[in-house]
Amino acid sequence: MDKPAEMFDRTFEWAELTRFAALPGPQAMLGVVSGRRRQGKTFLLDAVTRAGGGFMFTATETTEADALRQFGEALARYRGQATPFRFAHWDEAVTELMRLADRGPTTAVIDEFPFLAKASPALPSVIQRALDPAAQHTNTPVRLLLCGSALSFMGKLLAGNAPLRGRAGLELVVPTLDYRLAAEFWEISDPRTALMTNAIVGGTPAYRREFTQGDTPRGPDDFDDWVARAVLNPARPLFREARYLLAEEPELHDVALYHSVLAAIAAGNASRGGIADYLGRKSTDLAHPLSVLQDVGMITHETDAFRRNRSAYRIAEPLVTFYHAVMRPAWGDLERPGRAAAVWTRAQSTFRSKVIGPHFEQVCREWSRWYAAPETHGGQISRVAGGTVNDPMVRATHEVDAAVYGDTGDGRETLLAIGEAKWNDVMGTGHLERLRHVRGLLAKGGTATDRTRLQCFSGAGFTDDLHRLADKDPTIQLIGIDRLYRGT
């Protein structure tokens, strides 16, 4: 099947779905597709079913009886029957579904599967039974795809002792677009504008199409106006999206608590203790909400590059960070039309320190891990992380925005490079000396050597003095925003 011309990227996902849809053999097969909301999963699956003449049913949040009625009507329409199927329970419905492919392998999609399983908890077991060897004698080659955005539920569908464990021939996660693909998708050619836009809307495709109707920043001079008219405008869908993201997650029962935790992280509190202090709670009280937020893909939990017993929480969705840092504190003003531009003017320093600064650091880590050539770091890359380094002489710690590790080939790691990222600062020799000092501290502990490269990432450029030093010393690397988007 040829990928539709209107589908941006998703080459890998399309290839895996079409491969699964065309798998030979007389038996029914199961696949699972998941991913955060607004990533285009339904668009992908609809295209696959259309291309192959398959069946697609999108569930709604309703009762079991109503879901069975809707499913029976949809299946009858697909079969060309005037009379809907009347299913008393899901055993009957799934049995009929497994008879669908009487002309060869046929795709059958159940989208928003968690809605059905919520109303009918036994449904995964019913599907398991339909895929058992005994049932396969009466099945046709249906290629059944279950899809859902509830990451916690979808993750457990095939885990541990779950009924469908070991049954799936496809486990596909549809990711958000990374920062380079997002710039291409938004058709933003200026790297600085692209990164500022990405710091707000991330790589979620729907935010350009459905939520802004194609309204994109035309360049650096239009960015502030775009924020006011497309993001902070109470009449636009993007305005309330961050609130709805939490409300749509079935695992998040105490939404106010989860918003508070996210607000604490957006304010710069990355450790559990820091989040607890911000909220005035005990650290132990936050174990569950942090775990749930991580399970639903709202936050990530990253181990410190230098200390395994230390970690940091980060918000995975840029729009949520922007909402808590910029919008939530001024929500009363923003709900009144005409206040967006004034609020945005007041929020500039917050945006730089709490939104674009941390996001730039994350993009630098992504570039180091996925786009930088091995020659840039001086070896094959195994992992990239941020970290903190103790300085006992002055009783302080130093932040390292990007620590790049490589594999020595004998199971050990070596520190290839350490980097500092500054979004709005022209970096100079002072930044380089700080990195040298940190490398010296790490060398004393046996982590770094004089071959460990020093990398300066800047969104604003570098001084002439720093350029001259880098020209003479190959261990000093200057990485500007153009290189982040176009170079290795």
C-alpha positions, 0 to 999 in steps of 0.5 A: 500500500502506498502511503497517502500523499497528505500524510506527513512523515510516519514512514516507519509507522505506515510500513509496520501497519501495512506489513501487519495488515498484509501478513499471510496465513489463515489465522486471526492476528492481534496488534496494539497501537498506542500513543498520546492524544493528538498524534494522528493515530486515528488518521493513520489507522483510518488510512490503513483500513481505507487502503485495504478495504478494512473495518474501523470502529471508534468507541465512545464512552458509554455503557456496555449495551450501547457500545454493543449496539453501536458495534453491531450497527457499524459491522452491519454497515460494513457487511452491507446488511440492512439489519444491524447485528444484535449482540447480547454480549461481547463473545458474540460480537468478537466471534462475528468480527473474527469472521470478517476476512472471508476474502483474505487478510483484512484489517479490523480496527477498534479505536479508543479501545479503553472506553470499551474495556472500561464498560466491559472489563472482561473484553480483553479476556474475550479477545484472548479466547477468540485468539486461542488455538481452539477458536482459530479453526473458525476464524478468518485472517482478521488483522485486529488492531486495538488502539488507545490513548490511555497510555497506562491502560494500553501499557498494561494490556500486554504486560505481566499476567494480562489476558492478551500477554504474548498474543500481539504480533504488533506493538506500535507506539506513535510518538510525537514529532521531534523538534526537527520534524516539527519545524518541517511540519509547521513549515518554519524555516527560521531555526530560532522561531522554530525552537520557540514555537516548539517550546510551546506546542511541541511536536503534536501534529493536531496543534497545527491542523485542528487547533490553529487551522494552519496559523503559524508564526511567519518569522521572528517578528511575527512570533509574539503576535502569533502567541497572542492570537493563537495560544493566549486567545480564549476563542482558540482551541489551544487556549484550554487544551492543557487543561483538557489533556489532564481531564481526558486521562481516566487514571487521573482522578484528583485533577487538582492535585496533578495540576499542582504537581505539574505546576511545581515541576514547571516552576523548576522543582525537578526532585521529589523533595523540591516538588513536595516543598513547593506543595507543602506536602511530605515527599512520601505523599507524592509517590503515587501521583508522580507514578501515575503522571509518569504512567500516562506519559505526562512526565518523565523521570530521568536519572542524573548523569553522574549520580544514580541515586539522584533523578529529575522529573520533567514535563513531557508535553511542552504545552503543559509547561507553558500553561503552568508557567505562563497561562495559569498564573494569569488565567483571570486576565487571559479569559477576558478578550484583549488581554493576551498581548499585555499578559505576554509582555509581562511573561517574557522573563518567565518564558525565557527562564521556565519554558524556553531555557529548559526546553532548549537544554532538552533539545540540545540533549536530543541533538546530541543523542540522535543527530550528532555524528560520532565524530562530534563526540569522539565515539559511539553514543550510548546515552545522554543526560543532564546531571550535577557535579559536586564541588567540595572546595566551595561546597556547591554543585554545578549543573551539566546540561548534556553529558554524553556517554559512549560505549567502550565495547567491553561493557563499560561507559566512557564520558565523551563530552559535557555541555552547557546550553544557554538560550539567550546568552552569547557564550564566551570564555567564561562559560568555557572555563566553567566547563573546564573546571567541571571536567577537572572535578570529574577527572579527579573522580575518574569519570572524565579525561582531558579528551572529554570534549567541552561543548557550548550550545547557544541560541544567541551565538559565541564571542570572537574569543571563544571562536578563536579558542575553538579553532585551535582546540578540537576538544572545544565545540561550539554548537549554534541553533543552525547546527541543531536544526541542520547539522551533525 
